[in-house]
Amino acid sequence: MRGTAYIYPVVGNRTSPKEWVEQGSTNSVHRAKAKKHDILSTHYPEHISEEIDAQIREEFPIKLLGENMSAANKHY
């Protein structure tokens, strides 16, 4: 199987200028912010135990409350 030498950025835009205008004329910053919001509002990793989370929070000034890091509490 042959690979490709092309890498397409996630927030890049490869549409024509006409299509770009029709799609709202967003720039990379707007698309990156939308991607960030999508990730933070749908991805809730659960690979750190409550004990480890507590240890991390004791050592570092974590501002985000643990209870806000779930699908039930969308505070992002």
All heavy atoms as a GROMACS GRO file, in nm:
protein
  613
    1MET      N    1   0.084  -0.117   0.000
    1MET     CA    2   0.000   0.000   0.000
    1MET      C    3   0.089   0.124   0.000
    1MET      O    4   0.184   0.132   0.075
    1MET     CB    5  -0.092  -0.001   0.122
    1MET     CG    6  -0.181   0.120   0.128
    1MET     SD    7  -0.283   0.129   0.277
    1MET     CE    8  -0.401   0.002   0.242
    2ARG      N    9   0.057   0.219  -0.081
    2ARG     CA   10   0.135   0.342  -0.089
    2ARG      C   11   0.078   0.445   0.008
    2ARG      O   12  -0.042   0.460   0.021
    2ARG     CB   13   0.129   0.399  -0.231
    2ARG     CG   14   0.198   0.307  -0.331
    2ARG     CD   15   0.191   0.363  -0.467
    2ARG     NE   16   0.270   0.487  -0.469
    2ARG     CZ   17   0.286   0.562  -0.576
    2ARG    NH1   18   0.229   0.529  -0.688
    2ARG    NH2   19   0.358   0.671  -0.571
    3GLY      N   20   0.168   0.515   0.074
    3GLY     CA   21   0.127   0.621   0.166
    3GLY      C   22   0.115   0.753   0.090
    3GLY      O   23   0.130   0.760  -0.031
    4THR      N   24   0.087   0.856   0.164
    4THR     CA   25   0.077   0.988   0.106
    4THR      C   26   0.178   1.081   0.171
    4THR      O   27   0.209   1.065   0.288
    4THR     CB   28  -0.065   1.046   0.120
    4THR    OG1   29  -0.067   1.177   0.064
    4THR    CG2   30  -0.110   1.054   0.264
    5ALA      N   31   0.228   1.174   0.096
    5ALA     CA   32   0.324   1.270   0.148
    5ALA      C   33   0.254   1.396   0.197
    5ALA      O   34   0.318   1.490   0.242
    5ALA     CB   35   0.426   1.306   0.041
    6TYR      N   36   0.122   1.398   0.189
    6TYR     CA   37   0.047   1.516   0.227
    6TYR      C   38  -0.002   1.507   0.370
    6TYR      O   39  -0.049   1.403   0.413
    6TYR     CB   40  -0.073   1.538   0.135
    6TYR     CG   41  -0.035   1.552  -0.010
    6TYR    CD1   42  -0.061   1.452  -0.100
    6TYR    CD2   43   0.028   1.668  -0.054
    6TYR    CE1   44  -0.025   1.464  -0.233
    6TYR    CE2   45   0.065   1.682  -0.187
    6TYR     CZ   46   0.038   1.580  -0.276
    6TYR     OH   47   0.074   1.594  -0.406
    7ILE      N   48   0.008   1.616   0.441
    7ILE     CA   49  -0.046   1.625   0.576
    7ILE      C   50  -0.141   1.744   0.576
    7ILE      O   51  -0.103   1.855   0.542
    7ILE     CB   52   0.065   1.647   0.682
    7ILE    CG1   53   0.160   1.528   0.682
    7ILE    CG2   54   0.004   1.670   0.819
    7ILE    CD1   55   0.280   1.547   0.771
    8TYR      N   56  -0.266   1.719   0.611
    8TYR     CA   57  -0.366   1.825   0.611
    8TYR      C   58  -0.394   1.867   0.755
    8TYR      O   59  -0.436   1.785   0.836
    8TYR     CB   60  -0.495   1.777   0.543
    8TYR     CG   61  -0.471   1.742   0.399
    8TYR    CD1   62  -0.467   1.610   0.358
    8TYR    CD2   63  -0.452   1.842   0.303
    8TYR    CE1   64  -0.443   1.577   0.224
    8TYR    CE2   65  -0.429   1.810   0.171
    8TYR     CZ   66  -0.425   1.678   0.132
    8TYR     OH   67  -0.401   1.647   0.001
    9PRO      N   68  -0.372   1.992   0.788
    9PRO     CA   69  -0.398   2.037   0.926
    9PRO      C   70  -0.546   2.030   0.961
    9PRO      O   71  -0.632   2.050   0.876
    9PRO     CB   72  -0.349   2.182   0.926
    9PRO     CG   73  -0.345   2.223   0.783
    9PRO     CD   74  -0.326   2.098   0.702
   10VAL      N   75  -0.572   2.003   1.087
   10VAL     CA   76  -0.709   1.987   1.135
   10VAL      C   77  -0.787   2.118   1.121
   10VAL      O   78  -0.903   2.118   1.085
   10VAL     CB   79  -0.710   1.940   1.282
   10VAL    CG1   80  -0.852   1.936   1.337
   10VAL    CG2   81  -0.645   1.804   1.294
   11VAL      N   82  -0.724   2.231   1.150
   11VAL     CA   83  -0.795   2.358   1.146
   11VAL      C   84  -0.764   2.438   1.019
   11VAL      O   85  -0.806   2.551   1.006
   11VAL     CB   86  -0.768   2.445   1.271
   11VAL    CG1   87  -0.820   2.377   1.395
   11VAL    CG2   88  -0.622   2.478   1.283
   12GLY      N   89  -0.692   2.378   0.928
   12GLY     CA   90  -0.663   2.446   0.802
   12GLY      C   91  -0.785   2.448   0.712
   12GLY      O   92  -0.884   2.381   0.737
   13ASN      N   93  -0.777   2.527   0.606
   13ASN     CA   94  -0.889   2.537   0.514
   13ASN      C   95  -0.836   2.527   0.373
   13ASN      O   96  -0.757   2.610   0.330
   13ASN     CB   97  -0.962   2.670   0.534
   13ASN     CG   98  -1.091   2.676   0.454
   13ASN    OD1   99  -1.100   2.624   0.345
   13ASN    ND2  100  -1.190   2.742   0.510
   14ARG      N  101  -0.878   2.427   0.301
   14ARG     CA  102  -0.831   2.405   0.164
   14ARG      C  103  -0.941   2.427   0.062
   14ARG      O  104  -0.933   2.380  -0.051
   14ARG     CB  105  -0.772   2.264   0.153
   14ARG     CG  106  -0.651   2.246   0.244
   14ARG     CD  107  -0.590   2.109   0.233
   14ARG     NE  108  -0.569   2.063   0.098
   14ARG     CZ  109  -0.463   2.090   0.021
   14ARG    NH1  110  -0.370   2.168   0.066
   14ARG    NH2  111  -0.454   2.040  -0.101
   15THR      N  112  -1.046   2.499   0.100
   15THR     CA  113  -1.155   2.525   0.007
   15THR      C  114  -1.121   2.643  -0.084
   15THR      O  115  -1.028   2.719  -0.057
   15THR     CB  116  -1.286   2.556   0.082
   15THR    OG1  117  -1.266   2.674   0.160
   15THR    CG2  118  -1.329   2.443   0.172
   16SER      N  119  -1.199   2.659  -0.187
   16SER     CA  120  -1.181   2.773  -0.277
   16SER      C  121  -1.227   2.900  -0.205
   16SER      O  122  -1.304   2.893  -0.109
   16SER     CB  123  -1.263   2.754  -0.404
   16SER     OG  124  -1.402   2.768  -0.374
   17PRO      N  125  -1.182   3.018  -0.249
   17PRO     CA  126  -1.228   3.142  -0.186
   17PRO      C  127  -1.380   3.154  -0.185
   17PRO      O  128  -1.438   3.199  -0.086
   17PRO     CB  129  -1.164   3.251  -0.272
   17PRO     CG  130  -1.038   3.187  -0.323
   17PRO     CD  131  -1.077   3.044  -0.348
   18LYS      N  132  -1.446   3.110  -0.290
   18LYS     CA  133  -1.592   3.117  -0.296
   18LYS      C  134  -1.654   3.028  -0.188
   18LYS      O  135  -1.744   3.070  -0.116
   18LYS     CB  136  -1.641   3.073  -0.435
   18LYS     CG  137  -1.793   3.077  -0.451
   18LYS     CD  138  -1.833   3.033  -0.592
   18LYS     CE  139  -1.981   3.042  -0.614
   18LYS     NZ  140  -2.055   2.926  -0.573
   19GLU      N  141  -1.606   2.905  -0.178
   19GLU     CA  142  -1.658   2.813  -0.075
   19GLU      C  143  -1.628   2.867   0.065
   19GLU      O  144  -1.711   2.856   0.155
   19GLU     CB  145  -1.596   2.675  -0.091
   19GLU     CG  146  -1.641   2.600  -0.213
   19GLU     CD  147  -1.561   2.473  -0.233
   19GLU    OE1  148  -1.436   2.476  -0.224
   19GLU    OE2  149  -1.625   2.369  -0.257
   20TRP      N  150  -1.509   2.926   0.083
   20TRP     CA  151  -1.469   2.980   0.212
   20TRP      C  152  -1.568   3.089   0.257
   20TRP      O  153  -1.612   3.091   0.371
   20TRP     CB  154  -1.326   3.035   0.202
   20TRP     CG  155  -1.277   3.103   0.325
   20TRP    CD1  156  -1.241   3.045   0.443
   20TRP    CD2  157  -1.259   3.243   0.342
   20TRP    NE1  158  -1.200   3.140   0.532
   20TRP    CE2  159  -1.209   3.263   0.472
   20TRP    CE3  160  -1.277   3.353   0.261
   20TRP    CZ2  161  -1.179   3.389   0.523
   20TRP    CZ3  162  -1.245   3.478   0.311
   20TRP    CH2  163  -1.198   3.495   0.440
   21VAL      N  164  -1.607   3.178   0.165
   21VAL     CA  165  -1.705   3.283   0.196
   21VAL      C  166  -1.840   3.221   0.228
   21VAL      O  167  -1.907   3.259   0.325
   21VAL     CB  168  -1.715   3.385   0.080
   21VAL    CG1  169  -1.834   3.478   0.100
   21VAL    CG2  170  -1.586   3.464   0.066
   22GLU      N  171  -1.882   3.122   0.150
   22GLU     CA  172  -2.011   3.056   0.172
   22GLU      C  173  -2.016   2.984   0.306
   22GLU      O  174  -2.122   2.969   0.366
   22GLU     CB  175  -2.040   2.958   0.059
   22GLU     CG  176  -2.070   3.024  -0.074
   22GLU     CD  177  -2.076   2.926  -0.191
   22GLU    OE1  178  -2.043   2.806  -0.171
   22GLU    OE2  179  -2.112   2.971  -0.302
   23GLN      N  180  -1.900   2.939   0.355
   23GLN     CA  181  -1.893   2.865   0.482
   23GLN      C  182  -1.872   2.957   0.602
   23GLN      O  183  -1.853   2.911   0.713
   23GLN     CB  184  -1.781   2.762   0.476
   23GLN     CG  185  -1.807   2.653   0.376
   23GLN     CD  186  -1.688   2.560   0.356
   23GLN    OE1  187  -1.581   2.578   0.414
   23GLN    NE2  188  -1.706   2.460   0.271
   24GLY      N  189  -1.874   3.088   0.580
   24GLY     CA  190  -1.867   3.181   0.692
   24GLY      C  191  -1.737   3.257   0.705
   24GLY      O  192  -1.719   3.332   0.800
   25SER      N  193  -1.644   3.238   0.616
   25SER     CA  194  -1.517   3.312   0.613
   25SER      C  195  -1.438   3.302   0.744
   25SER      O  196  -1.379   3.399   0.789
   25SER     CB  197  -1.542   3.460   0.581
   25SER     OG  198  -1.621   3.474   0.467
   26THR      N  199  -1.439   3.186   0.807
   26THR     CA  200  -1.367   3.172   0.933
   26THR      C  201  -1.218   3.160   0.909
   26THR      O  202  -1.174   3.104   0.809
   26THR     CB  203  -1.416   3.049   1.011
   26THR    OG1  204  -1.394   2.933   0.932
   26THR    CG2  205  -1.562   3.061   1.049
   27ASN      N  206  -1.140   3.213   1.003
   27ASN     CA  207  -0.994   3.199   0.991
   27ASN      C  208  -0.948   3.084   1.081
   27ASN      O  209  -1.028   3.022   1.151
   27ASN     CB  210  -0.924   3.331   1.025
   27ASN     CG  211  -0.946   3.376   1.168
   27ASN    OD1  212  -0.966   3.294   1.258
   27ASN    ND2  213  -0.943   3.506   1.191
   28SER      N  214  -0.818   3.058   1.080
   28SER     CA  215  -0.764   2.945   1.156
   28SER      C  216  -0.788   2.959   1.305
   28SER      O  217  -0.811   2.860   1.375
   28SER     CB  218  -0.614   2.930   1.129
   28SER     OG  219  -0.593   2.893   0.996
   29VAL      N  220  -0.784   3.082   1.356
   29VAL     CA  221  -0.807   3.103   1.499
   29VAL      C  222  -0.950   3.065   1.535
   29VAL      O  223  -0.973   2.995   1.634
   29VAL     CB  224  -0.777   3.249   1.539
   29VAL    CG1  225  -0.819   3.277   1.682
   29VAL    CG2  226  -0.630   3.281   1.519
   30HIS      N  227  -1.047   3.107   1.456
   30HIS     CA  228  -1.187   3.071   1.482
   30HIS      C  229  -1.205   2.920   1.476
   30HIS      O  230  -1.273   2.861   1.561
   30HIS     CB  231  -1.281   3.138   1.381
   30HIS     CG  232  -1.292   3.285   1.398
   30HIS    ND1  233  -1.252   3.373   1.301
   30HIS    CD2  234  -1.335   3.361   1.501
   30HIS    CE1  235  -1.272   3.495   1.343
   30HIS    NE2  236  -1.322   3.492   1.464
   31ARG      N  237  -1.146   2.855   1.376
   31ARG     CA  238  -1.161   2.710   1.364
   31ARG      C  239  -1.091   2.637   1.478
   31ARG      O  240  -1.142   2.537   1.529
   31ARG     CB  241  -1.110   2.664   1.227
   31ARG     CG  242  -1.202   2.706   1.112
   31ARG     CD  243  -1.161   2.646   0.979
   31ARG     NE  244  -1.028   2.684   0.936
   31ARG     CZ  245  -0.997   2.798   0.874
   31ARG    NH1  246  -1.092   2.885   0.844
   31ARG    NH2  247  -0.874   2.824   0.839
   32ALA      N  248  -0.976   2.689   1.523
   32ALA     CA  249  -0.904   2.628   1.634
   32ALA      C  250  -0.986   2.639   1.764
   32ALA      O  251  -0.994   2.545   1.842
   32ALA     CB  252  -0.767   2.692   1.652
   33LYS      N  253  -1.048   2.755   1.786
   33LYS     CA  254  -1.131   2.773   1.905
   33LYS      C  255  -1.251   2.680   1.902
   33LYS      O  256  -1.289   2.622   2.004
   33LYS     CB  257  -1.177   2.918   1.916
   33LYS     CG  258  -1.067   3.012   1.961
   33LYS     CD  259  -1.118   3.155   1.972
   33LYS     CE  260  -1.009   3.248   2.019
   33LYS     NZ  261  -1.056   3.387   2.031
   34ALA      N  262  -1.311   2.664   1.786
   34ALA     CA  263  -1.426   2.573   1.773
   34ALA      C  264  -1.382   2.429   1.799
   34ALA      O  265  -1.452   2.353   1.866
   34ALA     CB  266  -1.489   2.584   1.635
   35LYS      N  267  -1.264   2.391   1.748
   35LYS     CA  268  -1.212   2.256   1.770
   35LYS      C  269  -1.183   2.234   1.919
   35LYS      O  270  -1.216   2.129   1.975
   35LYS     CB  271  -1.085   2.234   1.686
   35LYS     CG  272  -1.026   2.097   1.697
   35LYS     CD  273  -1.115   1.995   1.635
   35LYS     CE  274  -1.048   1.858   1.636
   35LYS     NZ  275  -1.141   1.755   1.592
   36LYS      N  276  -1.123   2.335   1.984
   36LYS     CA  277  -1.096   2.326   2.128
   36LYS      C  278  -1.226   2.306   2.206
   36LYS      O  279  -1.234   2.219   2.292
   36LYS     CB  280  -1.025   2.452   2.177
   36LYS     CG  281  -1.005   2.456   2.328
   36LYS     CD  282  -0.981   2.595   2.379
   36LYS     CE  283  -1.109   2.674   2.369
   36LYS     NZ  284  -1.114   2.797   2.444
   37HIS      N  285  -1.327   2.385   2.173
   37HIS     CA  286  -1.456   2.373   2.242
   37HIS      C  287  -1.515   2.233   2.222
   37HIS      O  288  -1.566   2.172   2.316
   37HIS     CB  289  -1.553   2.479   2.192
   37HIS     CG  290  -1.684   2.474   2.263
   37HIS    ND1  291  -1.791   2.402   2.216
   37HIS    CD2  292  -1.724   2.528   2.380
   37HIS    CE1  293  -1.891   2.413   2.299
   37HIS    NE2  294  -1.855   2.489   2.399
   38ASP      N  295  -1.504   2.183   2.100
   38ASP     CA  296  -1.556   2.049   2.071
   38ASP      C  297  -1.484   1.943   2.154
   38ASP      O  298  -1.548   1.856   2.214
   38ASP     CB  299  -1.542   2.019   1.922
   38ASP     CG  300  -1.594   1.881   1.886
   38ASP    OD1  301  -1.710   1.851   1.920
   38ASP    OD2  302  -1.518   1.803   1.826
   39ILE      N  303  -1.352   1.952   2.161
   39ILE     CA  304  -1.275   1.854   2.238
   39ILE      C  305  -1.310   1.862   2.386
   39ILE      O  306  -1.337   1.761   2.450
   39ILE     CB  307  -1.124   1.875   2.216
   39ILE    CG1  308  -1.085   1.837   2.074
   39ILE    CG2  309  -1.042   1.794   2.318
   39ILE    CD1  310  -0.945   1.879   2.035
   40LEU      N  311  -1.309   1.984   2.441
   40LEU     CA  312  -1.333   1.999   2.584
   40LEU      C  313  -1.477   1.968   2.625
   40LEU      O  314  -1.503   1.937   2.741
   40LEU     CB  315  -1.294   2.140   2.629
   40LEU     CG  316  -1.145   2.171   2.624
   40LEU    CD1  317  -1.120   2.316   2.664
   40LEU    CD2  318  -1.065   2.076   2.711
   41SER      N  319  -1.570   1.975   2.531
   41SER     CA  320  -1.709   1.948   2.567
   41SER      C  321  -1.750   1.804   2.542
   41SER      O  322  -1.861   1.764   2.576
   41SER     CB  323  -1.803   2.043   2.492
   41SER     OG  324  -1.797   2.018   2.354
   42THR      N  325  -1.661   1.724   2.484
   42THR     CA  326  -1.697   1.585   2.455
   42THR      C  327  -1.597   1.482   2.508
   42THR      O  328  -1.626   1.364   2.509
   42THR     CB  329  -1.711   1.562   2.303
   42THR    OG1  330  -1.587   1.593   2.239
   42THR    CG2  331  -1.822   1.649   2.245
   43HIS      N  332  -1.478   1.526   2.551
   43HIS     CA  333  -1.374   1.432   2.592
   43HIS      C  334  -1.353   1.441   2.743
   43HIS      O  335  -1.310   1.544   2.794
   43HIS     CB  336  -1.243   1.463   2.519
   43HIS     CG  337  -1.134   1.369   2.553
   43HIS    ND1  338  -1.134   1.238   2.512
   43HIS    CD2  339  -1.021   1.385   2.625
   43HIS    CE1  340  -1.024   1.178   2.556
   43HIS    NE2  341  -0.955   1.265   2.625
   44TYR      N  342  -1.386   1.337   2.812
   44TYR     CA  343  -1.373   1.333   2.957
   44TYR      C  344  -1.290   1.211   2.996
   44TYR      O  345  -1.343   1.105   3.024
   44TYR     CB  346  -1.511   1.326   3.023
   44TYR     CG  347  -1.600   1.439   2.980
   44TYR    CD1  348  -1.697   1.419   2.882
   44TYR    CD2  349  -1.585   1.565   3.034
   44TYR    CE1  350  -1.778   1.524   2.842
   44TYR    CE2  351  -1.664   1.670   2.993
   44TYR     CZ  352  -1.761   1.648   2.897
   44TYR     OH  353  -1.841   1.751   2.855
   45PRO      N  354  -1.157   1.225   2.996
   45PRO     CA  355  -1.072   1.110   3.028
   45PRO      C  356  -1.092   1.063   3.171
   45PRO      O  357  -1.113   1.144   3.261
   45PRO     CB  358  -0.930   1.164   3.007
   45PRO     CG  359  -0.942   1.311   3.008
   45PRO     CD  360  -1.081   1.346   2.971
   46GLU      N  361  -1.090   0.934   3.188
   46GLU     CA  362  -1.109   0.875   3.320
   46GLU      C  363  -0.994   0.781   3.355
   46GLU      O  364  -1.012   0.684   3.428
   46GLU     CB  365  -1.243   0.800   3.323
   46GLU     CG  366  -1.362   0.892   3.301
   46GLU     CD  367  -1.494   0.816   3.296
   46GLU    OE1  368  -1.494   0.692   3.301
   46GLU    OE2  369  -1.597   0.883   3.286
   47HIS      N  370  -0.876   0.811   3.305
   47HIS     CA  371  -0.763   0.721   3.326
   47HIS      C  372  -0.683   0.754   3.452
   47HIS      O  373  -0.588   0.684   3.484
   47HIS     CB  374  -0.672   0.722   3.203
   47HIS     CG  375  -0.621   0.857   3.167
   47HIS    ND1  376  -0.695   0.945   3.091
   47HIS    CD2  377  -0.506   0.921   3.198
   47HIS    CE1  378  -0.627   1.057   3.076
   47HIS    NE2  379  -0.513   1.045   3.140
   48ILE      N  380  -0.721   0.857   3.525
   48ILE     CA  381  -0.651   0.893   3.649
   48ILE      C  382  -0.745   0.863   3.765
   48ILE      O  383  -0.858   0.913   3.769
   48ILE     CB  384  -0.610   1.041   3.648
   48ILE    CG1  385  -0.511   1.068   3.535
   48ILE    CG2  386  -0.550   1.082   3.783
   48ILE    CD1  387  -0.472   1.211   3.519
   49SER      N  388  -0.696   0.785   3.858
   49SER     CA  389  -0.780   0.749   3.973
   49SER      C  390  -0.804   0.871   4.061
   49SER      O  391  -0.732   0.971   4.054
   49SER     CB  392  -0.712   0.639   4.056
   49SER     OG  393  -0.596   0.692   4.120
   50GLU      N  394  -0.905   0.862   4.147
   50GLU     CA  395  -0.936   0.972   4.238
   50GLU      C  396  -0.819   1.000   4.332
   50GLU      O  397  -0.792   1.115   4.367
   50GLU     CB  398  -1.063   0.941   4.317
   50GLU     CG  399  -1.189   0.945   4.233
   50GLU     CD  400  -1.314   0.921   4.315
   50GLU    OE1  401  -1.312   0.941   4.439
   50GLU    OE2  402  -1.416   0.881   4.255
   51GLU      N  403  -0.748   0.895   4.372
   51GLU     CA  404  -0.634   0.910   4.462
   51GLU      C  405  -0.522   0.989   4.395
   51GLU      O  406  -0.464   1.081   4.454
   51GLU     CB  407  -0.582   0.773   4.509
   51GLU     CG  408  -0.679   0.696   4.595
   51GLU     CD  409  -0.788   0.624   4.515
   51GLU    OE1  410  -0.770   0.601   4.393
   51GLU    OE2  411  -0.893   0.594   4.574
   52ILE      N  412  -0.490   0.954   4.271
   52ILE     CA  413  -0.384   1.023   4.197
   52ILE      C  414  -0.427   1.167   4.170
   52ILE      O  415  -0.347   1.260   4.182
   52ILE     CB  416  -0.350   0.950   4.065
   52ILE    CG1  417  -0.296   0.810   4.094
   52ILE    CG2  418  -0.254   1.032   3.981
   52ILE    CD1  419  -0.163   0.808   4.168
   53ASP      N  420  -0.554   1.188   4.135
   53ASP     CA  421  -0.605   1.322   4.111
   53ASP      C  422  -0.587   1.408   4.236
   53ASP      O  423  -0.545   1.524   4.228
   53ASP     CB  424  -0.752   1.316   4.069
   53ASP     CG  425  -0.809   1.452   4.036
   53ASP    OD1  426  -0.770   1.507   3.931
   53ASP    OD2  427  -0.890   1.503   4.115
   54ALA      N  428  -0.618   1.352   4.352
   54ALA     CA  429  -0.604   1.425   4.478
   54ALA      C  430  -0.458   1.462   4.504
   54ALA      O  431  -0.427   1.574   4.547
   54ALA     CB  432  -0.660   1.343   4.593
   55GLN      N  433  -0.366   1.370   4.475
   55GLN     CA  434  -0.223   1.397   4.494
   55GLN      C  435  -0.176   1.509   4.401
   55GLN      O  436  -0.102   1.599   4.442
   55GLN     CB  437  -0.141   1.271   4.468
   55GLN     CG  438  -0.156   1.165   4.574
   55GLN     CD  439  -0.082   1.037   4.538
   55GLN    OE1  440  -0.022   1.025   4.433
   55GLN    NE2  441  -0.089   0.939   4.628
   56ILE      N  442  -0.220   1.504   4.277
   56ILE     CA  443  -0.183   1.608   4.180
   56ILE      C  444  -0.236   1.744   4.226
   56ILE      O  445  -0.166   1.845   4.223
   56ILE     CB  446  -0.236   1.573   4.039
   56ILE    CG1  447  -0.162   1.452   3.985
   56ILE    CG2  448  -0.221   1.692   3.944
   56ILE    CD1  449  -0.221   1.394   3.858
   57ARG      N  450  -0.361   1.745   4.272
   57ARG     CA  451  -0.422   1.871   4.317
   57ARG      C  452  -0.357   1.926   4.443
   57ARG      O  453  -0.357   2.046   4.466
   57ARG     CB  454  -0.573   1.851   4.337
   57ARG     CG  455  -0.646   1.834   4.205
   57ARG     CD  456  -0.792   1.795   4.222
   57ARG     NE  457  -0.854   1.771   4.094
   57ARG     CZ  458  -0.898   1.867   4.012
   57ARG    NH1  459  -0.889   1.993   4.047
   57ARG    NH2  460  -0.953   1.836   3.896
   58GLU      N  461  -0.300   1.839   4.526
   58GLU     CA  462  -0.227   1.885   4.644
   58GLU      C  463  -0.096   1.953   4.604
   58GLU      O  464  -0.053   2.048   4.668
   58GLU     CB  465  -0.196   1.768   4.737
   58GLU     CG  466  -0.314   1.721   4.818
   58GLU     CD  467  -0.278   1.605   4.908
   58GLU    OE1  468  -0.158   1.589   4.943
   58GLU    OE2  469  -0.370   1.528   4.943
   59GLU      N  470  -0.033   1.903   4.498
   59GLU     CA  471   0.098   1.953   4.458
   59GLU      C  472   0.092   2.072   4.362
   59GLU      O  473   0.181   2.155   4.361
   59GLU     CB  474   0.178   1.840   4.393
   59GLU     CG  475   0.322   1.877   4.369
   59GLU     CD  476   0.408   1.758   4.332
   59GLU    OE1  477   0.368   1.643   4.359
   59GLU    OE2  478   0.515   1.782   4.276
   60PHE      N  479  -0.015   2.081   4.282
   60PHE     CA  480  -0.024   2.186   4.182
   60PHE      C  481  -0.153   2.267   4.201
   60PHE      O  482  -0.254   2.214   4.246
   60PHE     CB  483  -0.022   2.125   4.041
   60PHE     CG  484   0.104   2.051   4.010
   60PHE    CD1  485   0.107   1.913   4.021
   60PHE    CD2  486   0.218   2.119   3.972
   60PHE    CE1  487   0.224   1.843   3.994
   60PHE    CE2  488   0.335   2.051   3.944
   60PHE     CZ  489   0.338   1.913   3.956
   61PRO      N  490  -0.151   2.395   4.162
   61PRO     CA  491  -0.270   2.480   4.179
   61PRO      C  492  -0.373   2.458   4.068
   61PRO      O  493  -0.394   2.543   3.981
   61PRO     CB  494  -0.213   2.622   4.174
   61PRO     CG  495  -0.093   2.610   4.085
   61PRO     CD  496  -0.037   2.472   4.113
   62ILE      N  497  -0.439   2.344   4.069
   62ILE     CA  498  -0.539   2.311   3.968
   62ILE      C  499  -0.665   2.394   3.996
   62ILE      O  500  -0.720   2.388   4.106
   62ILE     CB  501  -0.574   2.161   3.969
   62ILE    CG1  502  -0.448   2.075   3.958
   62ILE    CG2  503  -0.676   2.128   3.861
   62ILE    CD1  504  -0.371   2.091   3.830
   63LYS      N  505  -0.710   2.470   3.898
   63LYS     CA  506  -0.827   2.557   3.916
   63LYS      C  507  -0.958   2.486   3.881
   63LYS      O  508  -1.062   2.519   3.936
   63LYS     CB  509  -0.813   2.682   3.829
   63LYS     CG  510  -0.684   2.756   3.849
   63LYS     CD  511  -0.703   2.871   3.942
   63LYS     CE  512  -0.575   2.952   3.946
   63LYS     NZ  513  -0.535   2.987   4.077
   64LEU      N  514  -0.955   2.391   3.790
   64LEU     CA  515  -1.075   2.321   3.745
   64LEU      C  516  -1.115   2.216   3.848
   64LEU      O  517  -1.037   2.128   3.882
   64LEU     CB  518  -1.051   2.256   3.609
   64LEU     CG  519  -1.167   2.181   3.547
   64LEU    CD1  520  -1.283   2.277   3.517
   64LEU    CD2  521  -1.123   2.113   3.418
   65LEU      N  522  -1.235   2.228   3.899
   65LEU     CA  523  -1.283   2.132   3.998
   65LEU      C  524  -1.303   1.995   3.934
   65LEU      O  525  -1.352   1.985   3.822
   65LEU     CB  526  -1.415   2.180   4.059
   65LEU     CG  527  -1.410   2.314   4.133
   65LEU    CD1  528  -1.550   2.354   4.178
   65LEU    CD2  529  -1.316   2.305   4.251
   66GLY      N  530  -1.267   1.891   4.007
   66GLY     CA  531  -1.281   1.755   3.956
   66GLY      C  532  -1.423   1.720   3.917
   66GLY      O  533  -1.447   1.654   3.817
   67GLU      N  534  -1.520   1.767   3.995
   67GLU     CA  535  -1.660   1.735   3.964
   67GLU      C  536  -1.709   1.802   3.836
   67GLU      O  537  -1.811   1.763   3.780
   67GLU     CB  538  -1.754   1.769   4.081
   67GLU     CG  539  -1.749   1.913   4.126
   67GLU     CD  540  -1.652   1.939   4.241
   67GLU    OE1  541  -1.564   1.856   4.268
   67GLU    OE2  542  -1.665   2.045   4.304
   68ASN      N  543  -1.637   1.902   3.788
   68ASN     CA  544  -1.674   1.968   3.662
   68ASN      C  545  -1.616   1.898   3.540
   68ASN      O  546  -1.643   1.938   3.427
   68ASN     CB  547  -1.629   2.114   3.662
   68ASN     CG  548  -1.709   2.197   3.757
   68ASN    OD1  549  -1.814   2.158   3.804
   68ASN    ND2  550  -1.658   2.314   3.789
   69MET      N  551  -1.538   1.795   3.562
   69MET     CA  552  -1.472   1.724   3.452
   69MET      C  553  -1.548   1.599   3.413
   69MET      O  554  -1.491   1.491   3.403
   69MET     CB  555  -1.329   1.692   3.491
   69MET     CG  556  -1.245   1.814   3.518
   69MET     SD  557  -1.079   1.778   3.576
   69MET     CE  558  -1.014   1.683   3.444
   70SER      N  559  -1.677   1.614   3.387
   70SER     CA  560  -1.758   1.500   3.343
   70SER      C  561  -1.863   1.547   3.244
   70SER      O  562  -1.892   1.665   3.235
   70SER     CB  563  -1.826   1.435   3.465
   70SER     OG  564  -1.929   1.518   3.512
   71ALA      N  565  -1.918   1.453   3.173
   71ALA     CA  566  -2.021   1.485   3.074
   71ALA      C  567  -2.145   1.544   3.142
   71ALA      O  568  -2.219   1.621   3.081
   71ALA     CB  569  -2.060   1.361   2.995
   72ALA      N  570  -2.168   1.512   3.268
   72ALA     CA  571  -2.284   1.562   3.339
   72ALA      C  572  -2.272   1.712   3.370
   72ALA      O  573  -2.372   1.780   3.387
   72ALA     CB  574  -2.303   1.485   3.470
   73ASN      N  575  -2.150   1.763   3.378
   73ASN     CA  576  -2.126   1.904   3.410
   73ASN      C  577  -2.046   1.970   3.299
   73ASN      O  578  -1.925   1.974   3.305
   73ASN     CB  579  -2.048   1.918   3.541
   73ASN     CG  580  -2.133   1.902   3.661
   73ASN    OD1  581  -2.240   1.959   3.666
   73ASN    ND2  582  -2.088   1.825   3.758
   74LYS      N  583  -2.112   2.022   3.202
   74LYS     CA  584  -2.042   2.087   3.090
   74LYS      C  585  -2.017   2.234   3.124
   74LYS      O  586  -2.097   2.320   3.095
   74LYS     CB  587  -2.123   2.074   2.962
   74LYS     CG  588  -2.129   1.933   2.913
   74LYS     CD  589  -2.194   1.926   2.778
   74LYS     CE  590  -2.189   1.782   2.728
   74LYS     NZ  591  -2.235   1.770   2.593
   75HIS      N  592  -1.905   2.259   3.189
   75HIS     CA  593  -1.868   2.395   3.229
   75HIS      C  594  -1.757   2.452   3.142
   75HIS      O  595  -1.687   2.542   3.184
   75HIS     CB  596  -1.823   2.396   3.375
   75HIS     CG  597  -1.934   2.370   3.470
   75HIS    ND1  598  -2.027   2.465   3.503
   75HIS    CD2  599  -1.971   2.258   3.536
   75HIS    CE1  600  -2.114   2.414   3.588
   75HIS    NE2  601  -2.082   2.288   3.609
   76TYR      N  602  -1.736   2.401   3.024
   76TYR     CA  603  -1.625   2.447   2.941
   76TYR      C  604  -1.670   2.557   2.850
   76TYR      O  605  -1.761   2.554   2.782
   76TYR     CB  606  -1.568   2.331   2.858
   76TYR     CG  607  -1.508   2.225   2.944
   76TYR    CD1  608  -1.574   2.107   2.969
   76TYR    CD2  609  -1.385   2.246   3.001
   76TYR    CE1  610  -1.517   2.010   3.049
   76TYR    CE2  611  -1.328   2.148   3.082
   76TYR     CZ  612  -1.395   2.032   3.104
   76TYR     OH  613  -1.338   1.938   3.182
   0.00000   0.00000   0.00000
